[in-house]
Amino acid sequence: MRVSSGRWKYLIVCPDRALFHSLTAVLAELTSGSSFTDIRAYPDRRALADLVEREKPHICFVDVGSNWDSALGLINELSTFAPSTLTVGISAGGDADAILRALRQGANEFLCEPFTIEQVGAALDRLRRIKVESDRLSPALGTVYGVVAGKGNCGASTVACNLAYQLQELNPQKTILLVDMDMITGTLAFQLKLKSAYSFVDALSQGVDFDREIWQSVVVKHHGLHVAIAPDLPVGAVPVQEVIAMIDYVREIYDAVVLDFASPYGEWNEQTLTLASELLLVTTNELPAVYSAQKALAHLEGIGVDRSKIRLVVNRYDPSHGVNQDAIETALKLDVFQKLAYDREAVQKSVLEGKPVDGKLANGFRSIATRLYGSTEPEHQPKGTFFKFRNFFERERSATAIPQA
């Protein structure tokens, strides 16, 4: 069974010590990098609120068998004042009435002894999906944009770089992060002419205990962006739960995160792609690329990426060669979100100088960034005598306007 539960912070309220040890043995096997806080007695409301505020747990396990009323009250309170904390009822027995009542009070899951890898792993995967969707909709967390090509050599990394540039330029007061998620052949460091002693993989050993000092040693600042590059040398298997923990962390400290993926295929990519709030699928209008995009789209839906989250970007679009827009949309059953002009010289200049592209192509990337995220950049005031008079009369009219009742 594949478990993609990630690293969690657990709060375990469990007076029954045998039940506690039984649960934590399975959790340690499933999520070895996770941490937990052990609470041996049911806390009152104030103590519970302090615990949640201090520990910020992802999941709270509540023993419902030791004291029925206290357990149900605690579950109800958590669902009221800490809805972002997922709640799981646990019990030594499989009392159907206890399970139903706990779920009615707000528990997201219920687990009964004997706890098994399969049972707890499946529950954690369901909770992960709930958390991903909740995070995606949360205005308090940064938005994650994934960029992936349906076929190699479609320019997905160029799209990722310039999307991040434009997000930063349009929102200079915001913090934007660009991450090269290709641990085998990542090229962002080369494209942007960056050097760093560390890659984002070096931060993963910190588990759930990332902090800003550690992260600042990993990222490189470039044209206002923060960039986390891939390792210089190919890296073997990195536990996906560690990367999930990293993405959870960066969402808390950045306003927007752009992830540059190598491919939609493979377990590592599949599980991290699903964390994106929105996913840009990049293709060109060449027939083989459109065919590959069709297969990639079907694959993404097969791993649980909702089609409504996918934005189709046609890079290097040349209407005189290849498939036209109508044919692409018919083949993929998906509207083209943005066509990007074919400007080989602008891209080559950008790579040689390690800078954003300019000209017409830059306008295309700006359009993507604006439609995805918006802009906080102040509009430029028009100049000239006419506009000065117009602004003067608008101020006068505003000053003498009669307030609405």
C-alpha positions in Angstrom: 0.0 0.0 0.0 1.3 3.5 -0.9 1.0 6.0 2.0 1.4 9.7 1.2 0.5 11.1 4.5 3.4 13.6 4.8 4.9 14.8 8.1 2.4 15.8 10.7 2.2 17.5 14.1 0.0 15.3 16.3 -1.8 16.2 19.5 -2.8 12.9 21.2 -5.3 13.2 24.1 -5.4 9.7 25.5 -5.7 8.7 29.2 -5.7 5.0 28.1 -1.9 4.4 27.9 -2.2 1.0 26.2 -4.3 2.6 23.5 -1.7 5.5 23.2 1.2 3.1 22.7 -0.7 1.0 20.2 -1.5 4.1 18.1 1.9 5.8 18.3 3.7 2.5 17.2 1.8 2.6 13.9 2.2 6.3 13.4 5.9 6.0 13.9 6.1 3.4 11.2 3.9 5.5 8.8 5.2 9.0 9.4 8.7 8.6 11.0 9.5 12.3 10.7 6.4 13.5 12.5 6.2 14.8 16.1 3.5 14.5 18.7 2.4 16.1 22.0 1.2 13.6 24.6 -1.8 14.8 26.7 -2.7 12.2 29.4 -5.9 13.9 30.7 -8.7 15.7 28.9 -7.9 19.4 29.0 -10.5 22.1 29.7 -11.5 24.5 27.0 -8.9 27.2 27.9 -6.1 24.7 28.2 -7.1 23.1 24.9 -7.1 26.5 23.2 -3.6 27.2 24.6 -2.4 23.8 23.4 -3.6 24.4 19.9 -2.2 27.9 19.7 1.2 26.8 21.0 1.6 23.5 19.2 -0.4 24.2 16.0 -1.1 20.5 15.5 -2.4 19.2 12.1 -4.3 16.3 13.7 -5.7 15.7 17.2 -6.4 12.1 18.2 -9.0 11.9 21.0 -9.6 8.8 23.2 -13.4 8.5 23.4 -13.4 5.4 25.6 -11.9 6.7 28.8 -14.5 9.4 29.4 -17.3 9.6 26.9 -18.6 13.1 27.8 -15.2 14.7 28.0 -14.1 13.3 24.7 -17.2 14.4 22.8 -17.0 17.8 24.4 -13.4 18.2 23.3 -14.1 17.1 19.7 -17.0 19.6 19.5 -14.8 22.4 20.9 -12.0 21.6 18.4 -14.4 21.7 15.5 -15.7 25.1 16.7 -12.6 27.1 17.5 -9.9 25.2 15.6 -11.5 23.9 12.4 -8.1 23.7 10.7 -7.1 21.0 13.1 -8.3 17.7 11.9 -9.8 15.5 14.6 -9.7 11.7 14.9 -11.6 9.7 17.5 -9.9 6.6 18.7 -11.2 3.7 20.8 -10.3 0.2 22.0 -13.6 -1.1 20.8 -15.7 -0.8 17.7 -18.9 0.6 19.2 -21.0 1.8 16.2 -22.9 4.3 18.4 -19.7 5.8 19.7 -18.3 6.2 16.2 -21.5 7.8 14.9 -21.7 10.3 17.8 -18.1 11.3 17.5 -18.5 12.0 13.8 -21.6 14.0 14.5 -19.7 16.1 17.0 -17.2 17.0 14.2 -14.6 14.2 14.1 -13.1 13.8 10.6 -12.2 10.1 11.1 -12.6 7.3 13.7 -10.1 4.5 14.3 -10.6 1.4 16.4 -8.1 -1.1 17.8 -6.3 -3.1 16.6 -4.6 -0.3 14.6 -3.0 -1.5 11.4 -0.7 0.1 8.8 -3.4 -0.2 6.2 -6.2 1.2 8.4 -4.3 4.2 9.8 -2.5 4.8 6.5 -5.8 5.0 4.6 -7.2 7.4 7.2 -4.1 9.6 7.0 -4.3 9.7 3.2 -8.0 10.8 3.4 -7.0 13.5 6.0 -4.2 14.7 3.7 -6.7 15.2 0.9 -9.0 17.2 3.3 -6.0 19.3 4.4 -4.8 20.0 0.8 -8.3 21.2 -0.2 -8.6 23.3 2.9 -5.2 24.8 2.4 -5.9 25.5 -1.2 -9.0 27.6 -0.2 -7.4 29.3 2.8 -6.7 33.0 2.3 -4.2 32.9 5.2 -1.8 30.6 3.2 0.2 31.2 0.1 -1.1 30.0 -3.2 0.9 27.2 -4.9 1.2 27.1 -8.7 2.6 24.0 -10.3 4.1 24.2 -13.8 4.5 20.9 -15.7 5.1 20.0 -19.4 3.0 17.3 -21.1 6.2 16.5 -23.1 9.8 17.4 -22.7 11.3 20.5 -24.3 8.0 22.4 -24.2 9.6 25.2 -22.2 7.9 24.6 -18.9 10.9 25.9 -16.9 10.9 29.1 -18.9 7.2 29.5 -18.1 7.8 28.8 -14.4 10.6 31.4 -14.2 8.8 34.1 -16.0 5.5 33.5 -14.2 7.4 34.0 -10.9 9.1 37.1 -12.2 5.8 38.6 -13.2 4.1 37.7 -10.0 6.8 39.6 -8.1 6.8 42.6 -10.5 3.0 42.9 -10.3 3.0 42.5 -6.5 6.2 44.1 -5.2 5.0 44.0 -1.6 4.5 40.3 -1.7 7.0 37.5 -1.2 7.3 35.0 -4.1 9.1 31.7 -4.1 10.3 29.7 -7.1 11.4 26.1 -6.6 13.1 23.7 -9.0 11.4 20.4 -8.2 13.5 18.4 -10.7 16.1 16.6 -8.5 17.6 14.8 -11.4 18.1 17.3 -14.3 17.0 20.6 -12.7 18.1 23.6 -14.8 16.8 26.7 -13.0 20.2 27.4 -11.5 21.7 27.4 -15.0 18.9 29.4 -16.5 19.0 32.1 -13.8 22.8 32.1 -13.4 22.5 31.2 -9.7 24.9 29.5 -7.3 24.2 28.3 -3.8 26.0 26.0 -1.4 22.6 24.4 -0.6 19.6 23.1 -2.4 16.1 22.7 -1.0 16.9 19.0 -0.4 19.4 20.1 2.3 16.5 21.6 4.3 14.5 18.4 4.2 16.5 16.7 7.0 15.0 19.2 9.4 11.6 17.4 9.3 8.7 19.5 10.6 11.0 21.8 12.4 11.9 24.2 9.5 12.6 27.7 10.6 13.5 30.9 8.8 17.2 30.7 9.6 17.4 27.3 8.0 15.3 28.3 5.0 17.3 31.5 4.5 20.5 29.5 4.0 18.7 27.5 1.2 17.1 30.2 -0.9 18.8 32.6 -3.2 17.4 36.1 -3.9 17.1 37.0 -7.6 15.3 40.0 -9.1 13.2 40.2 -6.0 12.3 36.5 -6.0 13.4 33.8 -3.6 14.6 30.8 -5.5 15.2 27.3 -4.2 17.4 25.4 -6.6 17.7 21.7 -7.3 20.9 19.8 -6.2 24.0 20.1 -8.4 24.2 16.3 -8.6 21.3 14.0 -9.2 19.6 12.8 -5.9 18.1 9.4 -5.4 14.9 8.7 -3.7 13.8 11.5 -1.3 10.8 10.6 0.9 7.8 12.4 -0.5 6.5 13.2 2.9 9.6 15.4 3.5 8.8 17.5 0.4 5.2 17.7 1.4 6.3 19.1 4.8 8.5 21.6 3.0 5.6 22.8 0.8 3.4 23.1 3.9 6.0 25.3 5.5 6.7 27.6 2.6 2.9 28.2 2.2 3.0 29.8 5.6 5.8 32.2 4.8 5.3 33.1 1.1 2.3 34.8 -0.6 2.8 32.7 -3.7 4.9 29.7 -4.6 5.8 28.5 -8.1 6.9 24.8 -8.4 8.7 23.8 -11.6 8.0 20.0 -12.1 10.1 17.8 -14.3 7.2 15.6 -15.3 3.6 14.6 -14.4 4.8 10.9 -14.1 6.4 9.0 -11.3 5.3 8.6 -7.7 7.3 11.5 -6.4 5.9 14.0 -9.0 2.3 12.6 -8.7 2.1 13.1 -5.0 3.5 16.6 -4.9 1.6 17.8 -8.0 -1.7 17.3 -6.1 -0.6 19.9 -3.6 -0.8 22.7 -6.1 -3.7 25.2 -5.9 -3.6 25.5 -9.6 -1.6 23.6 -12.2 -0.2 25.0 -15.5 0.1 22.3 -18.1 2.5 23.5 -20.8 2.5 22.3 -24.4 3.4 23.6 -27.8 1.1 23.5 -30.8 3.2 20.7 -32.5 1.2 17.6 -33.0 3.4 15.2 -30.9 3.3 17.7 -28.0 -0.5 18.0 -28.2 -0.7 14.2 -28.2 1.5 14.0 -25.1 -0.5 16.7 -23.4 -3.6 14.7 -24.0 -2.0 11.7 -22.2 -0.6 13.9 -19.4 -4.1 15.4 -18.8 -5.7 12.0 -18.5 -2.9 10.9 -16.2 -3.3 14.0 -14.0 -7.1 13.4 -13.6 -6.3 9.8 -12.9 -4.2 10.7 -9.9 -6.8 13.0 -8.5 -6.1 16.4 -10.0 -9.4 18.1 -10.7 -9.7 19.4 -14.3 -11.0 22.7 -13.0 -7.5 23.3 -11.4 -5.6 22.8 -14.7 -4.7 25.8 -16.9 -3.5 25.0 -20.4 -0.6 27.1 -21.7 0.5 26.8 -25.3 4.1 27.9 -25.5 5.9 28.9 -28.7 2.6 29.2 -30.5 3.0 29.5 -34.2 -0.3 29.7 -36.1 1.4 29.1 -39.4 2.8 25.7 -38.3 1.3 22.9 -36.2 -2.2 22.6 -34.7 -4.4 25.6 -34.3 -6.1 26.7 -31.1 -9.5 25.2 -31.9 -8.0 21.8 -32.7 -6.0 21.9 -29.5 -9.1 22.6 -27.4 -11.1 20.0 -29.2 -8.4 17.3 -28.7 -7.9 18.1 -25.0 -11.4 19.1 -24.2 -9.9 22.0 -22.3 -9.8 25.8 -23.1 -6.4 27.4 -23.8 -5.7 29.6 -20.9 -2.8 31.5 -22.6 -0.9 31.4 -25.9 2.7 32.5 -25.7 4.4 34.0 -28.8 7.2 32.1 -30.4 10.2 34.4 -29.7 13.4 32.4 -29.8 15.7 35.4 -29.6 14.0 36.8 -26.5 14.3 33.4 -24.7 17.9 32.9 -25.6 18.8 36.5 -24.4 16.9 35.8 -21.2 18.9 32.6 -20.6 22.2 34.1 -21.5 21.7 37.0 -19.1 19.8 35.2 -16.4 16.9 37.8 -16.6 13.2 37.8 -17.4 12.2 37.8 -21.0 11.1 41.1 -22.5 8.9 42.3 -25.3 5.7 40.7 -26.5 6.5 37.4 -24.8 6.8 39.2 -21.4 3.2 40.5 -21.9 2.0 37.0 -22.3 3.6 36.0 -18.9 2.2 39.1 -17.3 -1.3 38.2 -18.5 -0.9 34.7 -16.9 0.2 36.2 -13.6 -2.5 38.8 -13.6 -5.3 36.3 -14.3 -4.0 33.8 -11.8 -3.1 36.1 -8.9 -3.9 39.7 -9.7 -1.8 42.7 -9.0 -1.2 45.1 -6.2 1.0 47.4 -8.3 -0.4 50.9 -8.2 -1.8 52.1 -11.5 0.3 54.8 -13.2 -1.4 58.2 -13.1 -1.9 59.5 -16.7 0.0 62.7 -17.4 -0.8 65.8 -19.5 -2.9 68.9 -19.1 -6.2 67.2 -20.0 -5.8 64.6 -17.3 -4.8 67.3 -14.7 -8.0 69.2 -15.4 -10.0 66.0 -15.3 -8.5 64.9 -11.9 -9.2 68.5 -10.6 -12.9 68.4 -11.6 -13.2 64.8 -10.2 -11.8 66.0 -6.8 -14.1 69.1 -6.8 -17.2 66.9 -7.7 -16.2 64.5 -4.9 -15.9 67.2 -2.3 -19.3 68.8 -3.1 -21.2 65.5 -3.6 -24.3 65.1 -1.3 -23.8 62.0 0.8 -26.3 59.2 0.2 -28.9 58.7 3.0 
